[in-house]
Amino acid sequence: MNKNKISIVILAAGKGSRMKSPKAKVLHTICGKEMLYYIIKTSREISDDVSVVVAHQKDTVIELMSSYFDDINFVVQDTDNFPGTGGAIKNISVKNEKVLVLNGDMPLVTASSLEGFLESKSDIVMSIFDLQNPDGYGRVIIKDGHVEKIVEQKDASIAELNVTTVNAGIYAFSKQILDRYIPQLNNNNAQKEYYLTDVISMARADGLNITPLLVDEERFKGVNSKKDLSDAEVIMQERIKTYLMESGVIMQLPSTIYIEEGVTFEGECIVENGCRITGNSKIINSHIKAHSVIEDSIVKNSDVGPLAHIRPSSLLEDTHVGNFVEIKKSTLKGVKAGHLSYIGDATVGEGTNIGAGVITCNYDGIKKYETIIGKNVFIGSDSQLVAPVTIEDNVMIAAGTTVTSGKIESGSLAISRTKLRTIENFYHKFFKK
């Protein structure tokens, strides 16, 4: 597809009251990214002229989308004077002769599913699908294979409400059609809004043919509620994991695994059941074992879990992390941490072994502090490292030790234990037995 042949306008100005949330509808997330992100990403695959119409929480919408894309034209709708989908198009300026109008709450649309709009020579193409329960959708009245008009549900008669052919909400117009009819729109309707769908009625009244395009409900599904959001995430998860498995990732019971948009895999990787991998995590030649969580981190040539938690900004390389180990904002290279440990704000060198129950005490209630652990360090079970602390290479920390000094010199043994004291017959005296 030649990107220079079509312009795209994405409608993202609405509040989305049915979401029952203070957050703008298009900013609700699916698989780690806002709904609007997906439709912009798809649009950029087929066009280099993409405009996004914003209004509700416009500053937040623009800021978030600009963090992903640097070539999007944002247009602020005058919702006070020109509310509605027709009002959204009033101030749009496009480069190309064909204009595709998309909705920001349709995250499941793909570039391939839009081909029918791009290939058609009609002045107007609109998407439709048939639903058993059309509640909430505008009804499409079709005669002799052409669209006669679209009726919004709130404005529909009883007979029109019984129509099951509904408007899927995507249109392709010639630029001349928009230039001709958008200025003629009025708000003489129940909602006092300017409807883009009225362009269809006016064009039909002038004898123009409007081509209906039957589309796949799954891909053109609008997200209007938290239930819709959940359903869309299930579909998106299936797409993400299918792509990754086809690219070579081994997944055990993939339906139990959650992987966000932005996660990447390289080399031979295994992800066992129940895992959650989020953010911009990168997994390279690694084995992620059952029920482990990896957040916005890099895991290379390592195995993690089961039941481990790798929190954001961590780097594991040539490392073994076992069950019930939590790592946060730390770099471990060539390290073994078998079980039941917390490592936070730390750098750990190769050959180091971290015993069960070892904790880096990195937070004093006000500030976070770093722990530096060198190479070939042996840290015995149930030890606490009170940051800021540096442990040089080739050090042994005895089990049960609390390290509070600033530095442990290379070659040393650090041990801090109170002398064991036993009191005979204490048990019997205490329980009076």
JOPE-V525445 format. One record per pair of residues at least 12 apart in sequence whose C-alpha atoms are under 6 Angstrom apart, sorted by sequence separation. I is the first residue (numbers start at 0). J is the second residue. D is the distance in whole Angstrom. If there is no record, write none. Layout:
[[I & J & D] [I & J & D]]
This chain:
[[138 & 150 & 5] [137 & 150 & 5] [291 & 304 & 6] [137 & 151 & 4] [285 & 299 & 6] [291 & 305 & 6] [313 & 327 & 6] [318 & 332 & 6] [324 & 338 & 5] [329 & 343 & 6] [400 & 414 & 5] [137 & 152 & 5] [274 & 289 & 6] [280 & 295 & 4] [285 & 300 & 5] [287 & 302 & 6] [288 & 303 & 6] [290 & 305 & 6] [291 & 306 & 4] [296 & 311 & 5] [301 & 316 & 6] [307 & 322 & 5] [313 & 328 & 5] [317 & 332 & 6] [318 & 333 & 5] [323 & 338 & 6] [324 & 339 & 5] [326 & 341 & 6] [328 & 343 & 6] [329 & 344 & 5] [334 & 349 & 5] [340 & 355 & 6] [394 & 409 & 6] [400 & 415 & 5] [256 & 272 & 6] [268 & 284 & 5] [273 & 289 & 6] [274 & 290 & 4] [276 & 292 & 6] [278 & 294 & 6] [279 & 295 & 5] [280 & 296 & 5] [281 & 297 & 5] [282 & 298 & 5] [283 & 299 & 5] [284 & 300 & 5] [285 & 301 & 5] [286 & 302 & 5] [287 & 303 & 5] [288 & 304 & 5] [289 & 305 & 5] [290 & 306 & 5] [291 & 307 & 5] [292 & 308 & 5] [293 & 309 & 5] [294 & 310 & 5] [295 & 311 & 5] [296 & 312 & 5] [300 & 316 & 6] [301 & 317 & 5] [304 & 320 & 6] [306 & 322 & 5] [307 & 323 & 5] [309 & 325 & 6] [310 & 326 & 6] [312 & 328 & 5] [313 & 329 & 5] [314 & 330 & 5] [315 & 331 & 5] [316 & 332 & 5] [317 & 333 & 5] [318 & 334 & 5] [319 & 335 & 5] [320 & 336 & 5] [321 & 337 & 4] [322 & 338 & 5] [323 & 339 & 5] [324 & 340 & 5] [325 & 341 & 5] [326 & 342 & 5] [327 & 343 & 5] [328 & 344 & 5] [329 & 345 & 5] [330 & 346 & 5] [331 & 347 & 5] [332 & 348 & 6] [333 & 349 & 4] [334 & 350 & 6] [339 & 355 & 5] [340 & 356 & 5] [370 & 386 & 5] [382 & 398 & 6] [390 & 406 & 6] [393 & 409 & 6] [394 & 410 & 5] [396 & 412 & 6] [255 & 272 & 6] [256 & 273 & 5] [258 & 275 & 6] [262 & 279 & 5] [264 & 281 & 6] [266 & 283 & 6] [267 & 284 & 5] [268 & 285 & 5] [269 & 286 & 5] [270 & 287 & 5] [271 & 288 & 5] [272 & 289 & 5] [273 & 290 & 4] [274 & 291 & 5] [275 & 292 & 5] [276 & 293 & 5] [277 & 294 & 5] [278 & 295 & 4] [280 & 297 & 6] [285 & 302 & 6] [288 & 305 & 5] [291 & 308 & 6] [294 & 311 & 5] [296 & 313 & 5] [297 & 314 & 5] [298 & 315 & 5] [299 & 316 & 5] [300 & 317 & 5] [301 & 318 & 5] [302 & 319 & 5] [303 & 320 & 5] [304 & 321 & 5] [305 & 322 & 5] [306 & 323 & 5] [307 & 324 & 5] [308 & 325 & 5] [309 & 326 & 5] [310 & 327 & 5] [311 & 328 & 6] [313 & 330 & 6] [315 & 332 & 6] [318 & 335 & 6] [320 & 337 & 6] [321 & 338 & 5] [324 & 341 & 6] [326 & 343 & 6] [329 & 346 & 6] [332 & 349 & 5] [333 & 350 & 6] [334 & 351 & 5] [335 & 352 & 5] [336 & 353 & 5] [338 & 355 & 5] [339 & 356 & 5] [340 & 357 & 5] [341 & 358 & 5] [342 & 359 & 5] [369 & 386 & 6] [370 & 387 & 6] [372 & 389 & 6] [373 & 390 & 6] [375 & 392 & 6] [376 & 393 & 5] [379 & 396 & 6] [381 & 398 & 6] [382 & 399 & 5] [385 & 402 & 6] [388 & 405 & 5] [389 & 406 & 5] [390 & 407 & 5] [391 & 408 & 6] [392 & 409 & 5] [393 & 410 & 5] [394 & 411 & 5] [395 & 412 & 5] [396 & 413 & 5] [397 & 414 & 5] [180 & 198 & 6] [255 & 273 & 5] [256 & 274 & 5] [257 & 275 & 5] [258 & 276 & 5] [259 & 277 & 5] [261 & 279 & 5] [262 & 280 & 5] [263 & 281 & 5] [264 & 282 & 5] [265 & 283 & 5] [266 & 284 & 5] [268 & 286 & 6] [271 & 289 & 5] [274 & 292 & 6] [276 & 294 & 6] [277 & 295 & 6] [296 & 314 & 6] [301 & 319 & 6] [303 & 321 & 6] [304 & 322 & 5] [340 & 358 & 6] [368 & 386 & 5] [369 & 387 & 5] [370 & 388 & 5] [371 & 389 & 5] [372 & 390 & 5] [373 & 391 & 5] [374 & 392 & 5] [375 & 393 & 5] [376 & 394 & 5] [377 & 395 & 5] [378 & 396 & 5] [379 & 397 & 5] [380 & 398 & 5] [381 & 399 & 5] [382 & 400 & 5] [383 & 401 & 5] [384 & 402 & 5] [385 & 403 & 5] [388 & 406 & 6] [391 & 409 & 5] [250 & 269 & 6] [258 & 277 & 6] [262 & 281 & 6] [264 & 283 & 6] [368 & 387 & 5] [370 & 389 & 6] [373 & 392 & 4] [376 & 395 & 6] [379 & 398 & 4] [382 & 401 & 6] [248 & 268 & 5] [249 & 269 & 5] [250 & 270 & 5] [251 & 271 & 5] [252 & 272 & 5] [50 & 71 & 6] [52 & 73 & 6] [54 & 75 & 6] [250 & 271 & 6] [251 & 272 & 5] [49 & 71 & 6] [50 & 72 & 5] [51 & 73 & 5] [52 & 74 & 5] [53 & 75 & 5] [54 & 76 & 6] [50 & 73 & 6] [52 & 75 & 6] [351 & 374 & 6] [357 & 380 & 6] [345 & 369 & 6] [350 & 374 & 6] [351 & 375 & 4] [354 & 378 & 6] [356 & 380 & 6] [357 & 381 & 5] [359 & 383 & 6] [360 & 384 & 6] [139 & 164 & 6] [344 & 369 & 5] [345 & 370 & 5] [346 & 371 & 5] [347 & 372 & 5] [348 & 373 & 5] [349 & 374 & 5] [350 & 375 & 4] [351 & 376 & 5] [352 & 377 & 5] [353 & 378 & 5] [354 & 379 & 5] [355 & 380 & 5] [356 & 381 & 4] [357 & 382 & 5] [358 & 383 & 5] [359 & 384 & 5] [360 & 385 & 5] [361 & 386 & 5] [139 & 165 & 5] [345 & 371 & 6] [347 & 373 & 6] [348 & 374 & 4] [351 & 377 & 6] [354 & 380 & 4] [357 & 383 & 6] [360 & 386 & 6] [138 & 165 & 5] [139 & 166 & 6] [137 & 165 & 6] [136 & 165 & 6] [137 & 166 & 5] [133 & 163 & 6] [130 & 163 & 6] [129 & 163 & 6] [129 & 164 & 4] [128 & 164 & 6] [128 & 165 & 6] [127 & 165 & 6] [127 & 166 & 5] [12 & 52 & 6] [127 & 167 & 5] [8 & 49 & 6] [11 & 52 & 5] [12 & 53 & 4] [14 & 55 & 6] [126 & 167 & 5] [6 & 48 & 5] [7 & 49 & 5] [8 & 50 & 5] [9 & 51 & 5] [10 & 52 & 5] [11 & 53 & 5] [12 & 54 & 4] [2 & 45 & 5] [8 & 51 & 6] [12 & 55 & 6] [126 & 169 & 5] [2 & 46 & 4] [125 & 169 & 6] [2 & 47 & 6] [125 & 170 & 4] [124 & 170 & 6] [124 & 171 & 5] [123 & 171 & 6] [123 & 172 & 5] [122 & 172 & 6] [122 & 173 & 5] [148 & 199 & 6] [148 & 200 & 5] [146 & 209 & 5] [145 & 209 & 6] [145 & 210 & 6] [35 & 103 & 5] [38 & 106 & 5] [41 & 109 & 6] [101 & 169 & 5] [37 & 106 & 5] [41 & 110 & 6] [100 & 169 & 6] [100 & 170 & 5] [99 & 170 & 6] [34 & 106 & 5] [99 & 171 & 4] [98 & 171 & 6] [98 & 172 & 5] [97 & 172 & 6] [97 & 173 & 5] [96 & 173 & 6] [97 & 174 & 6] [25 & 103 & 6] [96 & 174 & 5] [25 & 104 & 6] [124 & 209 & 6] [126 & 211 & 6] [127 & 212 & 6] [128 & 213 & 5] [123 & 209 & 5] [124 & 210 & 5] [125 & 211 & 5] [126 & 212 & 5] [127 & 213 & 5] [128 & 214 & 6] [124 & 211 & 6] [125 & 212 & 6] [126 & 213 & 6] [6 & 95 & 5] [5 & 95 & 5] [4 & 95 & 6] [7 & 98 & 6] [9 & 100 & 6] [5 & 97 & 5] [6 & 98 & 5] [7 & 99 & 5] [8 & 100 & 5] [9 & 101 & 5] [10 & 102 & 5] [11 & 103 & 5] [5 & 98 & 6] [7 & 100 & 6] [9 & 102 & 5] [10 & 103 & 6] [9 & 103 & 6] [86 & 193 & 5] [85 & 193 & 5] [83 & 192 & 5] [85 & 194 & 4] [82 & 192 & 5] [83 & 193 & 5] [84 & 194 & 5] [85 & 195 & 4] [108 & 218 & 5] [83 & 194 & 6] [84 & 195 & 5] [107 & 218 & 5] [108 & 219 & 6] [105 & 221 & 5] [104 & 221 & 6] [104 & 222 & 5] [29 & 232 & 5] [17 & 223 & 6] [18 & 224 & 4] [17 & 224 & 6] [18 & 225 & 6] [31 & 259 & 5] [30 & 259 & 5] [30 & 260 & 6]]
